[in-house]
């Protein structure tokens, strides 16, 4: 089965990291299977003391003592990945959430909407919520001190109240009096 050097190197590096005392003796890609929109590579890996299946993406290894066929290991891998990716774990502590309360609230609403979405309009509404979340995040972390005081040809807000308070700190364009004009008769 065709394979690229980078695919091979990825699997070899994984095994070298996991089993320093059991080097890989043989590595072969034995199948490429499509499950829904996802394509999985299945590798047969022979080490000096053991045999393994390696399944990617989300590269994981399974003992051939426990999984006798590649079909069984693929079924297990797909099911396990589906369960892992569908978990509703909160990736942020309460302390972290308290630093950006409005952003966090909007993000939670978007996640809740995503979990219950059925129709295209529901998913579009999730996108709108995530956009609101991003804009709120930008406003919560905005700091006037991050803008240089005298950036050449740039504008600096005179306060952090809003866009109506922008002022020009220097000229980026030469004055009209410094331009030379020529005329032809």
N, C-alpha and C positions, 0 to 999 in steps of 0.2 A: 504494500500500500504506500502511496506517495506521502512523503513527509518533508518538512523543511528543516533546515539545520537549527533554526531558532526553536521550533517545537521540540525537537529532540533534546536540545540543550536545556530547555525549561524542565523537562521531566527528569533528566539526569541530575541537574542541580538540586531539584527537590529531593531526590533519593540520596544524593551525597550529603545533604543537610540532615535528613532524617535518620539515615543508617550509615554512619561513618565506619562502623565495624563490619558492614555487610555490603561490599561493593557490587555494583551492577555488572553482570557478566553478559547479558543479552537484553536488548531493548527493541521492541517491534510494535509499530502501530498495526493493530489487527482489524480495526473497524472504525468507520465514521458513520454515525447514526443520526438521523434527524428526528427530533421529537418536538412536534409543533414547529414553532419558529426557530428553535435552538438546534445547533449542530454539536454533537459530542464526539470526541476522539477517545477511543479505547486502546490502551497500550498493554501489551503483555511484557512484564518485566521479570527477568530471572536474575536474582542476586546469588551470591555464593552460597548462602544458607537458606534462602526462602524464595517464593514466587509471589508476585503481586499483579493486581490489575491497577492501572492508573487511568482515571477518567477526567477529562477536561472538557469545557472550561470549569472554573472553580475547582482546580486540580485537587484531587483527593486520591488516596490509595486504599486498596482493599486486598486483604489476604486471599489467595486462591484456595487456601484451606477452608475459608468461610464461604466464599462465593465460587461455586464450581464452574459457572459459565459466564460469558460476557453479557448475555442477555439479562441474567439475574442481577449482575453488578450494575448494569446501566439502569435497570428499573429501580434499584435501591438508591442509586446516586441521584436520579431525577426526582424521586419522591423526597429524599432528604433535602435537596437544594430548594425544592418548592416550599417545604415547610420552613426552612431557615429564612428564605427571602420573604415569606408572608408574615413573619413575626411583627408584632406591633410594639417593638421595644422603643422606649424613649431614649434618644441618644444624648440627652443633656440632663445634668443634675438640676435640682431645684435651685441651687445657688447660681448656676449658670443661667437658668431661665429667668431668674429675678433681675439679671443685668440688662436684659432686653425684653421687658414684659409685653409690650405691644407686638413686637415681632414674634415672640413665642406664642402668643394667643392666636395670631393669624396663621402661623404655621400649624398649630394644633387643629384649627378649623379646616385647613386644607387637607391634612392627613385624614381627618374624620370624613370629609367629603369624598376623598379618594377611596376610602374603605367601603363606602356605600354607593358609589357611582355605578350606574347601569347603562345610561344612554349617553350619546355624544355630548348633549348639552350639559350633563352632569360633569363630564371630564373637562369641558370648556370652563365651567364655573370653578373647578379646582385650579385651572391655569390662571384665572383672574385672581383668585385668592392668593396664589403664590406670587403673582406680580405685586399685589398689594403688600404682601409680606416683604418682598425685596425692597420696595420703595420705603417702607417703614423702617427696615433694617438700616438703609442708607441714612435716613434722617436721624435714627437713634445713635449712630456712630459718628455722624458728622461733627467735625471739630474745626472751628475757625483757625486754630493754631496750626493746622496742617497746611494751610495756604501760605506760601511765602509772602512776606510783607512787601517786597519790591521786586516782584518778578517782572522782567522786561516785557512790555507789551501785553501783559495779562491783567485781568481784573481781579480785584480782591473785594469780598463783601465787607462793608463797614461794620456790620453786626451779623449775628447768626439768626436774625429774625426771618429773613426771606430774601427772595430774588430782587425785590424792589429796592434793596439797599446796596446795590453794587456801585462801585465807583472806579474810575480809571486811575491807576497809580502812575503810569508813565505812557509816553506816546510811542507807538510802534511804527508810525508812518511819519516821514519827514514833513516838516511844515511847508506850506505852499511857497513861502518867501525863499526857501533854500533850493527850490527847483529852478532850473534854467530853461527858458523858453526860447525856441527859435522859430522864426517865421520865414516863409518863402514868398517871394513876390511873383 
